Amino acid sequence: MNKILILGFILLLGLNTLAEGGKSFLMLRSGLSLPLGKYSENNLIGGSFTTPGVSFGGEGAWFFKDYLGVGLDVNYILHPVDAAALATEKVRVDPFLLDMNVRSEPYSFLALMAGFYSSVELSKRISLQPKILGGIMFGKTPFQLYEQTYLFPGPNYFKVTSSSDKGFGFKGGFSIKYNLNNCVALGFNADYTYSGLSFGFMTATGHEYRKKNISFIDIGLGLVIKL
């Protein structure tokens, strides 16, 4: 433990020596991801039965003006599925279905965004950095296994395989940074992300696409390296 603390101290000291202390930065973060809108609803028509999940990512921005910069943002998101609620709703709408158990993977997304950053100094140590970004979103629906009991003889299970799509994504949000020293800061971020994706599935009537308006808010904490 002492070796780890000493190594961390040396790393921060070295970064502090190299840092210019400007508004440009690199940030690694993780936090809570909250599904919104139709994407979060527990219904079979358009809803996804998603629950709060996690996000992991990083971003960096270069400020070419004191108040304006450009940057990149990478984010990986997982939203679990409320399998119990999904099974309950399936039983509710089908009068011949006596019982059902659902196993489900989470929805997963990878967002690659670029755009503009701004910066407002709130105090000597605290700054607010709004941002607006656009880019590409990669999405994957969960693999799901349905185990069912019907009133009449029928299949006792079926599965829904994963489907993938990519499309334009939008992100808007802000970060609040608290400067620990000339090099390192702590960052709190709150970001809204939206993308409309269409996932293809094979059904009894043929191939069909199901559009989902993916929207969520990420709230997290991160470590900021000032450049």
ABEGO torsion letter per residue (X at the ends): XAAAAAAAAAAAAAAAAABAGBABBBBBBBEBBBBBEAAABBBABGBAGBBBBBBBBBBBBBBABAABBBBBBBBBBBBBBBAAAAAAAAAAABAABABBBBBBBBBBBBBBBBEBBBBBBABAABBBBBBBBBEBBBBBBBBBBBBBBBABBBBABBBBBBBBBBBBBBBBEBBBBBBABAABBBBBBBBBBBBBBBBBBBBAAEBBBBBBBBBBBBBBBBBBBBX
